[in-house]
Amino acid sequence: MRKIDHILAASLSAAALMGALTMTASAMADEKKEAPKEMTGKEIAFDRGKGNCLSCHMIAGGDQPGTIGPPLIAMKQRYPDRKALYDVIYDPRGKFGPHTIMPPIGAHGILSKDELEKVVDFIYSL
């Protein structure tokens, strides 16, 4: 009788484990189905965990802008060549020197190439 109790307990434990694994796999499958929302250039620039441009610059539509950097206005007039703006955002040390406080968000991999392109497009539209 004692052997049957052990077999029964082991079977119940195995069934419970299988049920838990099945539920976990199902939950993980549901998570994979939901693709993360694509962020716009503006959302990336305003996001404190991503571009965080508002911490230093005034940008139309942004709340609580910083005053360390210049306001980001008339960007096409200031940077007629979009590539020049891209280069400054990618790594500002080339234009402003090694002691600039502007982070090299591209050179340091803070943003992906796609995110950086979106931010440049947004800033260039200002």
N, C-alpha and C positions, 0 to 999 in steps of 0.2 A: 504494500500500500504506500509506503514511504517513497518508493521509486516512482510511482504514478504521480504523487504530489510534485516531485521534482520535475518530471516531464511536463506536467500541466503548467507549472509555474514558468518553466522555460518557454513553453509554447505561447503563453500569454505575454511574456516579455518580448518575444520575437514579434508577435502580432502588433503589440503597441509600438515597437520600434519601427516596423514597416509602415504603420499608419502615420507616424510622425514624419518619417522620411518622405512619404507620398505627399503629405500636406506641405512640407517645406519645398519640395520640387515644384509643386503646383503654384505656390506663392512666388517662387523665383521665376517661373515661366510667365506669370502675370506681370511681374516687374519688367521683364525683358520686352514685353509687348509695348509698354509705354515708352516711346522714344522721348528723350528730353526735348523741351521746347527750344527751338532755334532762337537765339537772342539777336536783336537788331544791334546795329552799331551804336545807337543812342543808349540802349539798355546796357551794353557792355561798358561804354564810356561813363555812365552814371553809376554802375555797380561798384560798390566799395570793395568787393572781393575780386574784381577784374580790372577794368581800366582805371577807375577811380579818378578820372580827370577833374571832377568837381572838387576834389580836395584842394586843388591849387588854382583852378580856372573858373571864371564866370562863363557859363554857357546858358543860352536862352533855354528856358524850360526847366532848369536845374534848381534844386533847393539848397540853400546854405552853401554857396560857392566859396572857395578859398580865394585869397588875394595874392598869393605868392607869385603865380604866373599871370601873364596878360589875359585879358578877356578873349575868348575865342569867337571873334566876329570878323567878317569880311575875309575869310580864309582864302578864297580864290584870288582876291586881289593881293594878299600878302604872300601867297604861294601859287603863282600862276602855273607852275609845273607841279602837278600832283605828286610826282616821284620825289620831289624835294620835301614835301610835307610828309610823305611816307617815311623817308630817311630820318627826319627829325623825330618822328614818333617811334620809329623802330629803335634808333639809338641816338639820342640828342647830344651825346658827347662829341660827335663829329662837328656839330655846328656851335655848341655852347661851351665846349671844353670839358675836361675830365672832372671838374668839380661842380658841374651842374647838379641841382637837386632833382631834376626831372628824371624819373626812372627810365632806363632803356627797356621798355616793355617787350620789345621784339627780341633784342639781343640776349636778354636774360630769360626768355621763354615764359614771361608772365602771361602773355596771350599767344594763342596759336596763330598760325599764318592767316587762317580764315577769319578769326576774331580781329586780328590787326587790320586786315583789309576792310572789314566792316566799320571799324572805328575810323579809319582814314576816310572812307566814303562819307561817314556822318560828319566828321570835322570839316571836310572839304566842302560840305553843303552849307556850312554856316556862313 
